[in-house]
Amino acid sequence: MDPSHISAYANFSFELRIIQARNIESVKSTKNLFARLYLPTGNNKRIQLNSKSVSTKSVPFWDESFNLDCSCPQEFLENLNQQSLVLELRQRKMWGSQLIGKCEIPWKVILESKNMELKKWLKMDLVSGSDFKEGMFITPEVEVEIKIKVASVAEMEKQNNRRLNNWNECGCKNGHDHRAWCCAEECDIFAFGALEAF
């Protein structure tokens, strides 16, 4: 592959942890709550991720992580600055689910945060028609933690080469040839041990 073409790509690592929810007293029926996340992928498409369902008899607690690793063109990362992640708080129903509230997190906020890490409570905008109690003005919130790492493909290749060099210089008898699982003496001992077992 042409080295100039390699530098046009980047390795993108995204980790989202959905931790817990609070202020859900305003929701009438709070069984089977789950979080849904929409990640933009470019070309007006997006990935949908659903958390597990939790009962809210106590504090709704997920502590669930989603990880995404991919190589992408540099333009994708530049366009990401103008897009948002969408997080929804939903309730499972007999058929499908009902939206309770949602919030958008601009990628720019995440990418410009310290070390591209963000941990915060996100206020859900209640959706009209959702199943919430009248007169309750407490907005449900979901606590999330987001971590992003971006490295060029060339940087990743340098790191891999360094690891391989360190691996090969450790001083082992047979080096680290992946085909050489053991030496001839070790094969004989293994075969003898296998016969003894029967």
Disulfide bonds with the S-S distance in Angstrom:
none
